[in-house]
């Protein structure tokens, strides 16, 4: 499929020590003979071990909820032995620095003993986060691309709003009937509503084909939708909002387009970035750009419905420039822009928008005979926030990797 693309800026550009035989009658510092030293060391060891047994051992799960998590806590309220063992109770910290700053703030207002305890706690948390990151970013834990199927797709849908549950339940049930859907995972992120609720008969997610599983998350982070997961069996995933429904033919067409453009992000909702040379800044456009004498062009697609390589989930989590995920957690925005940055930088291509029939149920809801809006994209500062994200991401990446394209895939 031909496409016309252009870019605002180019993409990314022990020494061995000898040891002498120990002399007879060796002493430690000239005071303790060897047998006495051995006894002292043994007593010290047992005293330390006893102290450790009294204190809770730091665990990977004992991280602040603001940390960047990877956890599968439950599947429809119960453990799934086959699919959650590799990732259970693991967390990645994207905000260890905020944890540190909180620690130092606390220490400045407390006594020196409290400061020492706070610093120790922060160090333990950082060490646990680093250990968790090493586990999560161990590529050998995940299937190779050759082991993944490319004739089906896996749908990942973050869920939080209880007002949207009925819509989400109906949409996932309908999409489960599509023969090219391998599985649907609802990433439940509302800490106030336990995932066990979805075991109740009137709350259960029923399927008409592919399995639907509700996975409890450890935090309400937009980064969760891009976490690598060992149980994904397809080479392509669909990231969808909880209010979106794609009909069968539209999603099947998008899968076909993706298979022919597997290095690119494929999606239905194009957006663009605009450069301002007078001050060197970027702004976010809520629609495609049309400049004089040109066709409409775009440089991003939204996660409202986005198809991308499963491998990109690992890259997003483990290879993203430092600070990106933390920024997303702090702003509760822009994870889709970050993914577009990463893929454009890796593939040196623009995304590809497809034309299809999708139903968006999240724009307005009626409650108590009044109309109110739900969804992050409907906040008053949404446009300004995303423009700030563009500029911050460009700094973190060291340039602007996004590329424009004029092309769209249209079904016959």
Secondary structure, 3 states (H helix, E strand, C coil): CCCCEEECCCCCCCCCCCCCCCCCCCEECCCEEHHHHHHHHHHHHHHHHHHHHHCCCCCCCCCCCCCCEECCCCECCECCCCCCCCCCCEECCCCHHHHHHHHHHHHHCCCHHHHHHHHHHHHHHHHHHHHHHHHHCCHHHCCCHHHCECCCEEEEEEECCHHHHHHHHHHHHHHHCCCCEEEEEEEECCCCCCHHHHHCCCCCCCCCCCEEEEEECCCCCHHHHHCCCCCCCECEEEEECCCEEECHHHHHHHHHHHHHCCCCCEECCEEEEEEECCCCEEEEECCCECCCCCCCEECEECCCEEEEECHHHHHHHHHCCCCHHHHHHHHCCCHHHHHHHHHHHHHCCCCEEEECCEEECCCCEEECCEEECCCHHHCCCHHHHHHHHHHHHHHHHCCCCCEEECCEEECC
